[in-house]
Structures are given as C-alpha cells and as structure tokens.
Amino acid sequence: MRIGLIAEGGYPYVSGDARLWCDRLVRGLDRHEFDIYALSRSERQEDEGWVPLPAQVSRVRTAPMWSAEDDGVVYGRRARRRFAEHYGELAAVLCAGGRAGADAASGEASATEADRFGSALYGLAELARDEGGLVGALRSEAAVRALEHACRSRGALRTAREARVPDLLAVAAHLERALRPLSLDWYEDDGLGAVDLCHATSGGSAALPGLLARHFCGVPLLLTEYGIRLRTHYLAAPDSSPAVRSLLAAFHGALAAETYARAALVTPGNGHARRWQERCGADRAKLRTVYPGMDAGRFAEVGESAACADPDSLVWVGRVEPAKDLVSLLHAFAEVRKEEPKTRLRIVGTPAGPEGAAYLGHCRALAAQLFPDEAEGPHRVGDNPVSFEEIGAPDIPSLADAYASGAVTVLSSVVEGFPIGLVEAMFCGRATVSTDVGAVVEVIGGTGLVVPPRNPRALAEACVALLRDPERRERLGAAARARALELFTVEQNVAAFHGIYLEIVSRTPVRRVVLDDTGEPLPFAVPAEAHVPGRWTESLTRPTPRNGPPRPPGTPVRATAMPTPEGAR
C-alpha cells in the first residue's frame, strides 16, 4: 500500500509536532510505502534538517507555511470574476452568522452553509490549479473588498458588521496563510494522486492537501488529531478584536466540519479530543480512538525495579511554561511541608522559549520566598527543599532517572491535551497525583489520584496521603505500569493504524490500475471487492490524458468507479 503522510510543522523535520509518533508509525509499517508531504512552520525548522528516514519512505515533498512568494500570476477578466465569486462566497459563509463553524461546534451544522463553504473552497482550489496559483489573488485588494462587502451585507453577524479596516486586513492575511496549500502542485498523478490513501496527521491546513487529493483524484482521507486545531484557535490570540475572533472561529469551524465530513475515518488520540470532534460535527460512526504510541523500552529498568532514590521526594517533570501551573504546585508543597517536614520537591525540566524562561525565573523567586528560613531547619545550610534541575545533570542522567528520583510524580497543569509525562511516569511504575484537565482521567483510569486544577490544598492533601502510605504507592504504581503497557505503547499504535489502513482501502471504490514493469497489477492498487461479480465498478479503460497523448504501458491509469454499495460498508 502507498500512503501519502501529510504533516504540518512536524515529520520529517528534526523539531516539530507529532515527529516521534510519525517516525515510529512509518518504521513500524515497513511493509508499506510512504510518501511524505510536509508543511514547514519556520525557516529555522527547515535549517535544522530532517530525521534519518527509513527505506520505506520513497520521497519527501515540502512546502513552507511561514512564507509564500508572490506567484506572479496575472489573472484575466474571467479568472478575476471566478476569484471574486468563490472568495466572496467563502467570506459570506463566515460573516452570515458563521453557521458553518458556529453551528458545527454546537452539533447543529447547517448542511446548506457547509455545502456553500465546500463549494467555495474547492472553487478556489480549481482556480489555483487552472491559473497556476492563488497567492497574489488572496493578498489583493479585491480579497479585502470581498470580505468587507460580506461583513456589510444583510444577515451578517453584528460582530462581523463591526469589523474595521485593521480587522479586515488581519482576517484576510490569516486566510491567505491558511489557504496556501491550495496553490501547491501536489494534486496530480505524480503527487498525491498516485497514493492509495492520504493520512493527515492534524487538522487545519495540514488536512487541506488531503481534501484536495480526495476532490481532484478520489484518494480516501484519514485524519488523525491529537490536539484539536479549533480548540487551539479558541485559546489563541486573546487580544484580537471580537470581529477577528468571530470570523476566524467561523473559518476554522467550517474547515473542521468539512474535513470531518469528507474523511473516510477520523482517529482522535483520546476521548477528550473525540468529544471536541463530535461537537465540531464529526460523525460518531467515523471515529476510532487511537492512543499515541510511546517507547516503553527506555523506562523498563526503572519500571520493573519500582525502586525510588528518595521515598520523601515529590517529582515534577516536563516543559516549564505557565500552563503547567508550577505556582500552584509550589504553594501546595508549602502545605505538604507543614505535614511532612522532610519532604523535598524536584522540578525537572527546561523552559519552553522566552516565556518559559521568564516563568522559570518567577518560580525560582517564589520558591525562595516560600522557604526563606530553611538554612535554620533540619537541612544543611543553604539547602532549599525545592530544586530546579535538568535532564543530563549528574543526579539525573536520563528521563527515566528523573521519575525514579522520587516517590510520587505530580502533574499540576491547568491546560493539557494528552499528558505524555504522565504516561512516562506510569511506564516507570510511579504513583501519581494529577489535576483533572484534558485527557488525564482517561489516561490514569483509576491508577492514580486526581484533584481539581488550581487547588493547592487538594493537591497537597493527595500528595501527603501517598507519602504516608508506601504500600498504596506500590499498588498504584504497579497498576499504572500495567495500564500503560496495555494501552500506550508503539506496538498498539502501529497495529491500530495497520488495521485502519486496510479497512479504508478495502472499501474504497476502484480509481485506477497501477501496473508493474511486467504489466501485472500492483498489490493494493485494486481493492478486493473489485473482483466480486456485480455492480462494483465499471469496466476499466485507458483514457487519453487531458491535453496529451495516450499513456504508455506501466503508468497509472484512472478509471471511473461506481459508488460502493451501502450494504457492503
């Protein structure tokens, strides 16, 4: 099977989202062939290069999402009219109540508005294909005027009618960036049209190439989301005006609804993401929860021994940033010290960017303020019960050693998607105390203690309860390790996607015949139902390509397919 793996800001770059699980998936499915289509997020990411790629990756095609040079395409009168029609329709959907997005988020999407959005989106894509690009048009004054006209039209939301020129410019610029994949040359028979299945590793702009491959070439689309892009948009840009937030929420909501509607299957990474997808219009029958696959091998030694370096220590491991709420953790630890004076807190992690560095400095200052008199206490002079450390230090040479350095692992976040650090602690057989955010409860499954976020007293009480009960810690740690090994390993992730790939391809109508050098059909190019007598497909023919001579033998041939009968799905 030939898979077109589409990623934005991740694989195959050295740094980026979803890099590890994509790499493990590709390496685990070594019997399949992968084409990688990558949208990069920054020049720095491109300069850092790629991770080593396995032999089953046949090619990699990249495109920048962080910049786009003017394509130099000059539209004629007819092309300008087409652009005004399609872009104006897209803007009208976003302004006229934003129903394609807002109603989708409440589970009541308007089919008419969703069809209008899809028609406008694919109309723009067809224009880009015919004319050679959209970049200049999306940046033109005509685009801003079309957006302004839609905002001032009858039926537009009040927030849209209140949009001013800076708001219109901001929205137009965001739409231009989000729609850059429409101008790519990936949607022919030598690109995504040659794969058996498109697998988009996230929603948003990363799903656009998969939608267009389906639209132009009939390639089925699989969408995987470990974080919901629409949710990310709601949490981002809090300083934007109400008009900007409303219009962009409508766009991202409509794009999410269109992606969910056109995808053959959608694989959320956890129940938290699944609930968001359902609220955004995803059909429950299409959803298959597939947990991220993580490497349990590097935690095996610590997990099997279940020993800890200090039974009186609490450990926090992760990236230092405000969402981790280390401030609440420090206040909770002050309460713990009142009950258990010998307890220590080890904060192990590195700051996430400049904001994380500033937050780390704030936490260090708070720790010094909360424990000013420790030099006179039971510890040696100058010894603070809170230590800030990093992986690679003499006491913590590896990530597994960080979890092994304490009796209880603590997660204090106020925002969390899939808690990777929590799963790592479970692999290590650690007892855990976590805040009830994101997919934490789903991951823990009763093998740890969960408290409300931003509640230092509850966090402290849970930590004290485990510190005072070594037998309970041991039982919870053993149960947590068993649960993690059952649900969150690379092996279960790879096996799940292998089955999903086969499921999608087996029920996909025949689009083309691909022949090898001897003239024999290649495996998986023709699904099994094509050989069943009946009204499955029309007879395969070798059509003449548009504006070209007949195809030579051995090249891909597209064939018109009858829809798969409903009873066979």
LUMMARSE-443422 format. One record per residue: residue in one letter; z, x, y of N, C-alpha, C in turn. Coordinates in steps of 0.05 Angstrom, whole numbers, plus 5000, padded with zeros to 4 digits. Atoms other than C-alpha are relative to their C-alpha. Layout:
REM LUMMARSE-443422
aZXYZXYZXY ...
REM end
This chain:
REM LUMMARSE-443422
m500050174976500050005000500050185025 r500149844975498550255070501549855022 i498350124981503850105122499650125027 g500049924972503050135197502849975012 l497350014990510050315222500050045030 i500250004971510750155296502850045012 a497449944989516550455335499850055030 e499849944971518550475409502450175005 g497849834993522751055432501550124977 g498649895023524451295362498250174983 y501549855020521051555299497150035009 p499049765013517852065293501250215018 y498949814981520952385354502850094991 v497449885008527052835346502349835010 s497950164988531152395392498949725004 g500950274995530951645397501349804981 d498850215016532950975368498649984973 a501050065026532150805295498650234986 r501349775012529851515279500950054972 l499049935027534351625219499249804979 w500650195021533250975183497049984995 c502949995004525651005194499350244982 d500649775016525551705165500849964971 r499150055028529651505105498349794986 l501750205012525350895094497350124991 v502649885007518851295095500350194977 r499649815022521651835049500749854974 g499350155024524551315002497749864987 l502450145011517950944994497750194998 d502049795001513951554975497549924984 r502450095014509151144932498049865019 h501750134980506350814995499050205021 e501249844979502151095051500849885027 f499050104974504751055123498250125023 d501149924974501051075190502149945021 i497950034980505951185247498749945027 y501050064973504550855315502550005018 a497549954985509751105365499549965030 l500050034971511050885437502350165010 s497949824990514951435472501249895026 r498650114977520051285527500350205023 s499749804978520151935567498450254993 e501449745004516652595577501850194985 r498149835014522952945553499949954970 q500150065028522652575488497550114987 e502549885011515452795477500250304998 d499749715001517153515494501850094978 e498249925022522653525442498650004973 g501549985025517453415388500849794979 w499650185022517553065321501850124978 v498549915024521953095260497950084979 p501949945022518653405197499249754986 l501150245012514252875166499350054971 p500749975028513452765091497049964995 a502950005006506752785056498849725001 q501050275000506152025053499249895027 v500950074973505151995128497250115004 s502749904999497652025134499150075029 r500749934973497152025210502149885019 v498250094979501051915275498449965025 r501350054974498451595338502249925020 t497950044980502651595401498849905026 a500750094973502451275470502549995017 p497650004983507251345529500549735011 m499150244986511150745553501250075027 w498749924975514151145610498050055023 s502049964980507651255647497349904990 a502750095007500550995649498250065023 e501949934979494951305689498149765004 d501950214994490250835724497550044983 d502249975019484750695673497350035014 g502549984985479450695728498049784994 v501850215007476550055701499649825024 v500650174978473049645754498949744989 y500950265010472448905737497849885017 g501950164986466448505754501149725006 r499150264991466747795781501149844976 r499250165023467247475712502750104988 a497549895011472647955688502349945019 r497850064981476747845752500849714997 r499350285004476247095740501649964975 r498550025026478647175668502850105004 f497349904996484447605690501749815016 a498550194984486547115744500949764984 e499450245016486246545694502350064981 h498049945021490346885639502650095012 y497649904988495347245683501449775015 g498850234986496346615725501349814981 e498850175020497646215662502650124990 l497549865008502746735639502249975021 a498050034979506246715706500949715002 a499250284998506145955706502149934979 v498150055022509745935639502850115008 l497449884993515146405666501449855023 c498950134976516046025731500649704996 a499750295003515445305708502349934981 g497750065016522445255681500650224980 g499649795020521645875637500549884972 r499350145024521645385579499350154975 a500749845024518145855531502250194993 g497849825006524146305538502749865000 a497350124998530045885561500549804978 d499550205021529045325512500150134972 a499949855025527745825456502850104995 a497349895003534546125470502049784993 s498250225008537745435460499149864975 g501050115025533845295397498249765003 e501750234995529344775430497450085014 a502449894988522945155445497949785002 s502250194997517244745473497550124988 a502449905013511244825428497750035019 t502249994980506544685486500250255017 e499649764984509545225530499650254984 a500449775017509745715472497050054996 d502949975003502345585460498750115025 r501149904975500845695533500650305004 f499349714998504546365532498350164981 g501749865019500946585469497150025008 s502850004992494146385495499650205023 a500349824977495346765560500250294991 l499549725010497947385523497550104985 y502449905016492047425474497550005017 g502249994982487247255530499950265015 l499949744987489547865568499350234981 a500749795020489048285504497050014995 e502950015005481948055492498450115025 l501349894976480148225565500350305000 a499649715001483148915557498150134979 r501849905021479049015493497150005010 d502850024991472548785525499450195024 e500649854976473349155591501050294999 g499049735003477049785568502750055011 g497349964991483949675597500949795019 l498850194983488749265638501750125022 v498049874983492949785675499449945030 g500650044972489349735742500349715008 a499850284993489048975740502949915002 l497250084999496448905724501450115024 r498849884977498049355783498749905026 s501550084976493348995831501449795017 e498950214982494848545889499549734989 a500650265012491547985850502249914981 a497850075018497148015799502449905015 v497750084984502547965852499549735013 r500750264988498847385886500149784979 a499850215021498247015820502949934993 l497250045005505647105808501349845023 e499050144977507146865879499149714999 h501050275001502746255870501549834979 a498550155021506246065805502849945009 c497350054991513046135838500149785021 r500050204979511045685896498949734991 s501350255009507645155853502149794993 r498250225006510544475838501050034971 g498849985027515244475778501350274994 a498749745004517545195786503049975003 l497150004997524845335778500950075028 r499049944974529045375840500350305004 t499649714998530746105825497350135004 a502749894997523246245819498949955028 r501050074973521645885885501450185021 e498649834981526846325919499250294999 a500849735002523346965899498750105026 r501249874976521647425957498150224992 v502049795006516447975962501250224983 p498949795018521048525934500549904971 d499650105026522748065876497449984985 l502650025013515447925861498950274992 l500949735007513848665863501550114977 a498349905022519648825816499149874974 v500850145024517448295766497250094991 a502749915007510148495769500050284988 a499849735011512049225757501150004972 h498850025027516349035697498049894980 l502150115018510748615667497950204994 e502049795005505849185676501050204979 r499049815020510349655637500249874973 a499750135026511849145583497449944986 l502550075012504548975573498150234996 r501749775004501849685569498850024972 p501349985026500749635493497549834998 l502450165002495349105507497550175005 s502349834993490849665534499450224980 l500449785019491450125473497549944983 d502350035017485550255427500850014971 w499049985027489550155364499149774982 y500350255014486749485342497249974988 e502650015013480249665307500350074971 d499949945029478449805234500950294995 d499049735004480150545245502850035009 g497349994990487050365271501749814983 l498250195014491949815254498449804983 g501750185016486149405226499750114972 a500449885027486049885166502449994983 v497550005016493249775143500349734986 d499450255014495749255094502249845012 l497750134989502049105133500950155025 c498749884977504849235203503049954999 h497150024999512249375206501050105027 a498949934974515149355276503050044998 t497249935004521849695279501949895022 s498450134980524249305340498349795013 g501550204986522348715383499050105027 g500949914973519648725454497350134998 s502649874998513949195470499150124973 a500749885025514249515401498749794981 a501250215016512348845370497249935009 l502750074990506148765414497750114984 p502249915017501649225373499849854974 g500150165024503648835311498849735004 l501150264993502048175345497050025004 l502849974995495248435367498450074975 a501349945026493648725298499749744984 r500250265014495048035270497949835013 h501950174986490947695324497150094996 f502749905002484848145320499050054971 c500849915027484948365247501249844977 g498750155021489347875209502050154984 v498049845014494348405189502749875002 p497350134999501148095170502050185014 l497949864985507148295212502749964989 l497250015006514148465191501650115023 l498449924977519348515246502950064991 t497349925005525948895238501550035027 e498449974975531348835292502950064992 y497149945002538049185290501449945026 g498950084974539049035364498049815012 i501850204989536148425399499350075028 r500949924973531848605459500749805021 l499450204980533047945493503050025008 r497149964993540648055489500350255017 t499949764983539648755517499249945028 h500950074973535848465576502249845014 y497950154987541447975590502250185010 l497849824993546448545592499250215021 a501049794983542049005634499549895029 a500750074972540449005709501749785012 p498350214988546448615733499749975030 d500250014971544848785805497449885009 s502550124993537948465803500549725012 s499850264988536747825843499849784979 p500350225020537247145808497149944993 a502850055006529647065814498950204980 v501049795019528247725779501249964973 r498750045026533347595724498849754986 s501050255012530646885713497250044989 l502849975009523247085709499950194976 l500249815022524447685664501349894975 a498850135023529147285619498049814987 a502150185011523546775611497950164986 f502049855014518547315594501050114974 h499049895024522847665543500749794979 g499550225018524947005513497449894988 a502650105010517746765507498750214981 l501149795018515547435476501550004974 a498550005025521247405426499349764983 a500850245015519446685407497350034988 e502749965010512146875399500050194976 t499849805022513947475355501149874975 y498750135023518547065311498149804987 a501850205010513246525304497750124984 r502449885012507646995284500750194977 a499249815021511547475239500149864973 a499850115027510947365164502949984992 l497250005005518247555157501450155022 v498449874980523847775203502650104986 t497749895013529348245179502150105020 p497849914983535648255222501750204985 g498349805013540348835209502849914994 n497450115005546548395207500149715008 g499750284993549047685215500149955029 h499950034971550447785289497249995012 a502850004990543147965302498549754990 r501350235012540947395256500649755017 r499350234984544746875297498550005027 w501649984975541347135361497149924995 q502850065006534547085328499649704996 e500250295003535746365307500149865026 r499850124974537846185377497550055017 c502449934985531546515403497549884987 g502250155012527146075359499050094974 a500949905026526546455294500549784978 d499750195023525346015232501950124980 r498049905019531246085185498750084974 a501349945026526546085125498750285000 k501349744999523346735150502050235001 l498049794995529847125159501050124974 r498849855022532147655109501850215011 t498249804989538348045128499950264983 v500149745014537548785110501850195016 y498249824986543349235128498850285003 p501049734997541849935155500950184977 g499349825022541650475102501150265011 m498749764991546351055113500550204977 d499649795020547251715077503050034993 a497249995009553751655037500750274988 g499449755014553052345004501750195016 r498549814984555852745062503049925003 f497250094998562252335060501349984973 a499050045027563152344984502550154995 e497749845006568152914981502549885013 v497750114986572752615033500749724988 g499550275011571951905005501350004973 e498949995027573552104934502850114999 s497249895000579752504952502049825014 a498450194985582351985001502550135013 a497749864988587052515029499550035030 c500449974971588352595104501750245009 a498749764990590353215143502749945013 d497650064985595752855183500649704997 p499550295004598852185160501149865024 d498950114976601652085230497949995023 s502149984980594852115266498249764999 l502150204997590151585292497550155009 v502549864994582751795298498049805012 w502250144990577251525342497650185000 v502549845002570051775330497749855012 g502350144989563851615370499050145025 r501049914974559951705434501849895022 v498150084978564351695496498449865022 e501350164979561951135542501849765006 p498250224993565250545578500149774980 a500050225019563050035525502050054976 k498149945022567750395475502949945008 d497450084989573750205519502350184990 l497949815006577850825508502549965018 v497850054982582150605566502049814986 s498250185015584950025524501350154977 l498949855022585750505466502450185009 l497949824990589950985508502549835007 h497750174994594350415533501349904974 a498950085026595150165461501650234987 f498649775012597050865439502750055013 a497449984986602550875492502049814987 e498250185014605450265457500750104972 v499549895027604650595389502250215001 r498149784998608651195412502949905004 k497350124996614450745431501249934972 e499150085027614850515358500050234981 e500249775018612651155323499550255017 p500249784981614151755368498450244989 k501449765011610952265320497049964999 t502950065003604051935322498450155021 r501949864982598152315352497449845000 l502650134998591352065375497950225004 r502249814998585052475363497549855008 i502550124990578952265404497850204996 v502149815008572852595373497349895008 g502650094992566152525407499050145025 t501349884977561352745461499249785020 p500750214981559752375526497049934998 a502750095000553451955529498950005028 g501249974974549852215591502050045022 p498249964977552652285661502249795002 e498050214999556151615658502250054980 g498149945020559551815594501850245008 a498449774992561752485623502049925021 a498150104980564852135683502249844987 y498050175014568351645636501950184984 l498349825014570952215594502150135018 g498249894980573952535656502249815007 h498050204994577351885673502049964978 c498250035023580251825603501950234998 r498249765001582952535605502249975021 a498050034979586352385671502049784993 l498250215008589251735644501950094978 a498349895021591952095582502250175012 a498049844987595452595626502049845016 q498250184984598352035669501949844982 l498350165019600851625609502150174986 f498149835016604252215575500750255016 p499549774982606752665632502350184991 d497649855007613352885601500150094972 e500049935028611053075532501050294995 a499049735004612953805544503050014994 e497150015005620253585541500749844975 g499650165023619353155479500150164975 p499749865025619153325405497750204994 h502349825005612553715412500450265015 r499749744987611654435433499149985029 v500650004972610954605506497049985005 g502850034993604454375536498449844981 d501450145021602653955476499949705007 n500450294994599753265493499349864974 p500650145025599552745437497149904998 v502950095000592352565457498350255002 s501949774999586953085441497249905002 f502850064998579653055461498450234987 e501349805016575353425411497049934995 e502850045007568153505388499450104972 i500849915026564753585321499050295002 g500749724999563854325306502350185009 a497649844993570754545331501250114974 p498849885024574854985284501549804982 d498550205016579254395262498249784989 i501750225008573353915256497150114997 p502749885003567254285228497849804995 s502150195007563653655205501049725007 l499250274994563552905217501949894979 a498250095021566952765150502850115005 d497349894994572653235171501449855023 a498950154978573552825234501549754989 y498750245012575052195193502450084982 a497949915018579352605145502550105015 s497949884984583652865202502349815006 g497950194993587652225210500449794978 a499450205020590851665171498649735005 v501350264992587651075209497850065019 t502249984981580851035242500049755018 v499950224981580650605305497349965014 l502450074984574750245338501049815021 s498950164978576449965407497849885018 s502250084983569549745433500249725010 v500350274989568149145477497149904996 v502850075006560649155461499250174976 e500849855024557949355393497849844986 g502050135017551749195352500950034971 f499149935027552149475282501750255002 p498149784996558349925281499650234979 i500649795018555650555248502550174994 g497649845004562050945259502049874981 l498250155018565950405223499150034971 v501049965027561450465162500650284990 e499449735008562351215162502950034992 a497250005007569851125162500549874973 m499750145026569150645103499050184978 f501049815020564951155065502250214994 c497949805003570851635076502649884988 g497650135012575851135047502249985020 r497950024980579551055113500849715004 a499050254990583850465132499249985030 t501050024973581150185198501349775015 v499250214981583349785259497749975019 s502450044983577549475298500349765017 t500150234983576149005354497849814990 d501850205010572448355339497649975018 v502450004983565748505371497650054981 g502449965015558548495346500349934970 a500050065029557948545270502450124986 v497749875012564848855259501249844977 v498750165021567848275220498249994975 e501950015022561548235177500050264984 v500049745013561748975162502650054985 i497449955012569249015148500549824976 g499850185022569348395104502849994988 g497350025011576948385097501250264991 t498949755010577849125082501350165023 g498749874978580949295150501249795018 l498750194981584948985207498249975025 v501750074977581148645264501749865021 v498550124978584048475333498149935022 p501750074977581348165397499450255017 p500649784982577748645445501749985026 r498549984974581248865510502849904997 n497350095005588048725479501650244989 p498549765009592149375476502449944983 r497650065016598349035449499349944972 a500850075027594748735389498950254986 l501049765012591249395377502350184991 a497749835007597849765378501649894976 e498550125022601349275331498550044973 a501549955024595749345280500250294991 c499849715007595950105283502850064989 v497349955009603550115275500449894971 a499750125026603049645215498950184978 l501249825020598450125178501350274999 l498649745000602050755199502649984983 r497550035014608450475168499749934971 d500550095028605150265102497950164986 p502049835013601750835065498549874976 e501350135023600450415003497949805009 r502050184990596849885043497650145011 r502349844991592650415077498350094977 e501549905023590650685009498349774988 r501450235011588749994983497649925017 l502250084982584649815044497850215001 g502049795000581150485045498350004975 a501550015025579150434972498149765000 a501750244999576549724983497750045020 a502149964980572749935045497850194989 r502049825011569350515009498249854979 a501650145020567250064951498049815014 r501850184986564349555000497750155013 a502149854987560550075039497950114980 l501849905020557550384976498249784988 e501550235011555249694954497949905020 l501750144981552049455019498550185020 f501149864977550450015068498850274993 t501249745008547050585030497050005005 v502949974998540050845038498549874977 e501350115024538350624968499649705002 q500350304998539749884981498049935022 n501850054978535849915046497150044991 v502749945009529750235014499149794979 a500650205021529949754954499349735013 a500450254987530349155000497249995014 f502650004986524249355042497750034980 h502049995020520349534980499349724989 g500450275009521248824955498749825021 i501150164978519648525023497150075005 y502849924998513248925029498249864979 l501550125021510848674962499849705003 e500050294995512847954979497949925021 i501850074979508847955043497150044991 v502849945008502548285015499149814978 s500850175022502647854952499149725009 r500850274991501947214993498250015024 t501849984977497147475046497249954990 p502850055008490047195041498350265002 v501749775000484547695027498650035027 r501449954975481948005091497650194996 r502149805003477648575065500250134973 v499949845025475849005006499850295008 v500149714995477349755010499250144974 l501049875024473450184961500650305002 d499649715001474950894939497250144998 d502549855001469651444932498249924977 t501650085023467451174865499049715001 g500850274997466450474891501949804989 e498150185012472650184858502049915022 p498150094980477549744898502650164998 l497549864999483850104921502349804995 p497750175005490649824898501149885025 f498750154979494049304942498049915022 a501850104980487749204983499249714995 v500550275007486548554946502449884986 p497650115013492848134930499349884974 a500450105027493847874860498849735000 e501050275001492247154878497049985004 a502950004996485147354896498549974973 h501350015026483747384821500549744986 v499450255013486446694806497749805006 p502250204994480746174798501149785018 g499250224982480945654852499250055028 r500949994972480345564927501850205015 w498449804987483946204945498650145023 t501549864979478546574983497149934997 e502950035001471346515000498950254986 s501249765011466446994967499950225020 l500049774982466747694995497250085006 t502749924992460747905034500350255017 r500049764984458848535071498549945026 p501350084975457548315142499050245016 t500949794982453848715194501950035023 p498249974977458549015246498849925026 r501050084974458148775317498850245014 n501449794985453049195356499750264983 g500249755016451949675297498449944975 p501550035025448049805233501949924977 p498350075023450549585164501850234993 r498049805008456749945139499050154975 p500749865025455550495088502149944978 p498150055022458750425019502650175003 g497449865000466150615014501649965025 t498550054976468050375083501349724999 p498750265002472849795096498249775008 v501750234995469549115095501949765005 r498450244994472648495127498749764988 a501050245011471947835092501649765010 t498750254991473447135117501649894977 a498250095021479346855079500849715004 m498950274999481446145063503150035003 p497149994999488745995080501349984973 t498550025026493746085024501049724997 p498950275004495445404994503049995004 e497250034994502145145016501750024974 g498450005025504445054944500450274988 a499849735012503445794929501950175016 r498249834984508146044984502750004988 
REM end
